[in-house]
Amino acid sequence: MIDPKILDDISGKVAQTLPKGLQALQGDLQHNLRSALESALARLNLVTREEFDVQAAVLQRTRTRVEALEKQLAELEETLNRK
């Protein structure tokens, strides 16, 4: 999940870039922008770095196992072809 502090920082920085005349609306804009960012990010199919790393390790183990099985199959086919 996205750290709420990051969302606050982003919305705060955007609100600070407002022209002087609109800075009175800064608080409302910051709140609304944060809500919009949360909503948009919630709809994305994101995973944490930890989840990604776990799945990458699982994939690597699976690839290693598939390569070993392919090698074993090739050896068995070679043995059958000799007979």
Summary of the structure (lengths in Angstrom):
residues: 83
radius of gyration: 26.4
end to end distance: 58.8
largest distance: 88.9
contacts: 169
relative contact order: 0.08
helix: 86%
strand: 0%
